Amino acid sequence: MDERVLRRGRVVDAHREPIPAALVSVEWGTAPTPDIARLTNEAGEFQVALPPGHFRIVAVTEDGRSGQIEVEGGAGDEIVLHMDAAAPEP
């Protein structure tokens, strides 16, 4: 029986402004998840199906900014992932 629940999320900056075109993926978890990354839409939104368990979700932008959040899978509130303020120095 598949117990994954579709969760909605947003990737935002320090001012809570949306970050479009960020690549979002599940980095690790206590239960199997598909190895699929998603791009955020223009409003910084994404969706991910998560079974019960604990997961780390990461987001990376084309200019190198990144952020991560650890969440519980299954049903829950919207996931809000905050990005670093600036891209790393080369």
N, C-alpha and C positions, 0 to 999 in steps of 0.2 A: 504494500500500500504506500503510495507516494504522499508524504505529508508536507511537501513544500508549499509555502504560502507566498504569493506574489506581494512583495513589499515595494512601496514607492519611496523615493529618496530625492534629495537635491544636493548639488555641490555648490557651495557659496564661498565668497571671499570674506575677509575680515569685517567688511561693511554689510555682510549678508546679501551682497549682490550676486546674482546667478553667474555661474561659470559654464558657458556653452562649450561643446566639443571636448570635454574632459573624458579620458578613457577610464572607465570604472570597472574594477574586477574584484572578485573574492580572492584574497591572498592566501588565506588558510582558514580552516574551520574544523570543528569536531565531528562533522558529518560531511559526506561527499556532496559536492556541488558541481555543476557543469563548468568546464574550462572555457567560459565565454566572457569576453569583455564587451562592455556597452559604451557608446558615446552618449554624453548628456545632450539634451535638446537645447534650443535657444533659451529656455527658462532654467537651464541647469538641472533638469529633471532626468531621472533614470528609474528603472524597475529591475528588481532582482528577485528570483524565486529562492527562498531559503527554507530548509527543513528545520525542525527544532535543533538547537545546538548553539555554539558560540562561534562567531566569525569575525575576521578582520577584513574590512572592505577598504580598498585603496583607490585613489583617483590621481591621475597625472595629466598635465596639460602639455600641449605641443612645445611650450616655452620652458618646460621643466619644473613648473610648480607642482607640488604634490600635497596630499593630505591622506589621512587614514582615520578610521573609526572602528571600534569593536562593538558588535551588536549581538543580541540574542536573536536567533532565528525564529521561525514561526510567525504568528500574528503579532503585530505591534505597531507602535507609532511610526510616523514618517522618519526616515533616516536622514539626518542633516550632517553632511560631511564638510568640514571647514578646510579650505586650502591654505597653504603657507602664504604669507604676505608677498613674498617675492621669489623669483626664480633663483636657483643657486648660481653662484659665480662660476664661470668656466674654468 
